[in-house]
Amino acid sequence: MEKKRAGRPLLLILAVMIVVIAYSMWTSTSSDSQAGSVTSEQQLAQVLQEIHQVGQVTVYFHYGELVGEEQFMLSNYFRSAGGEAGITGVLIVAEGASNPAIKQLLKDSVSSVMQLPQHRIVIVPMQKKEDKS
């Protein structure tokens, strides 16, 4: 009987700890969904839109494996901490991309921030609303 009573406080403490951890995880995920969690693509697009004459921006990340010699040389840059395939390319659609100087500025900026070689960054002009058919 003494052994059963001695184990009860430990079981109670363990149960309380599990409830606290579960509650903290639930509140952090619910606050993220309420705040409208922003993806990395959206964050990068918001920053790029702040650049003079860039205009509206949409960003798309490409995730995948690199092949051949490039995979060996650059594997540390493109792998996430979990060892999964990381970002291997970026497509940026921007209103100001029809201007070659703005296009190069975007490419330089994204290359530096994302630690991607420039040949893995594609920047194209955004179609104007009146051009849509």
Secondary structure, DSSP 8 states (H G I E B T S, - for coil): -HHHHHHHHHHHHHHHHHHHHHHHHHHHHHHHHHTT---HHHHHHHHHHTSTTT-SEEEEEEE----HHHHHHHHHHHB-TTS-B-EEEEEEEEGGGGSHHHHHHHHHHHHHHHT--GGGEEEEE---GGG--
